[in-house]
Amino acid sequence: MISSNDFRTGTSIEIDGAVWRVVEFLHVKPGKGSAFVRTKLKKVQGGNVVEKTFRAGEMVPQANLSKTAMQHTYKDGEDFVFMDLETYEETRITAGQIGDRVKYIKDGMEVNVLTWNEQVLEVELPNTVVLEVTETDPGVKGDTATGGTKPAIVETGAQVMVPLFISIGEKIKVDTRDDSYLGREN
């Protein structure tokens, strides 16, 4: 159990048999009446966002999440197979469980898998990945870094907006949180 006074951004709590993550919180102490905590909660399985108010000091069940370091080994049909780096056991995770960041997963990539009650909740990718550009319009002499952007398809099939001077075969660094180009990789 965790007190509503101890809520922080990223705290995971359990409400009505589901895991919710605190996105925002605000302790309010009005002039009249008792204090309360106004929160914005995001459902880990599905992404719904709701606003909920708790009395100050109200006890809420904290979700017991376990984080396991795993490595993506291969794709079997629609399932992604991950190997636990400690026990070497394989776990199959569907693209639906991974979500929209599935476009950055490649063989050999190490990720953190969050589970709750032996159910996969989330696959945490590294914040940046290095990927090879497989498809893009050719660069023209005179293209500069500040001249604009163009779409490029990387080896995993994701589309990223890159500067005009990037060409096919180059390795680029991509931010997986917001799909942005960070630079070339040497």
Order of alpha helices (4+ residues) and beta strands (2+ residues): beta-beta-beta-beta-beta-beta-beta-beta-beta-alpha-beta-beta-beta-beta-beta-beta-beta
